[in-house]
Amino acid sequence: MDSVIYEESPRYDSLLKAIMALPVFFILFGIYYLFISQVEAATAMFAATILMAAIFWAIFPRRYQIFDSKFRIALGGPFSLSVHFDNLETARKPQGATFGINFGTCFSSDRVVQIVRKKGWYVNITPNDSDLFLGNLNKALSDWRRQNPS
């Protein structure tokens, strides 16, 4: 069984935190619509709030974890994305424009770490301390490769 070697929380920018607060405004608009007897509009606002909050809960990362043999992005509830080291080519700072799966929670490109997979799209993340995370991930990857030569 894998054990956690290192764990880092994502860095959330203030702009993204403001976007995540949008459901609160939908609730306020829903209450306003209830006061002016627009029940259908209020119901639509509350439904939009629930849907938006559920999507935010499911897709925004909670933790980035480095295990003995894989890297994992913990999302809301049971959702996660794992990249096993046998499919991980390298981890680095991105070079130029990148395409792939973005779990960016920060709008600064200085904080982005790019996970380059052998098969599949690149995965871009924004840990709180990207340099420390990158160092730990590359150390774990090199240790795994030393123990599991191809």
Order of alpha helices (4+ residues) and beta strands (2+ residues): beta-alpha-alpha-alpha-beta-beta-beta-beta-beta-beta-beta-alpha
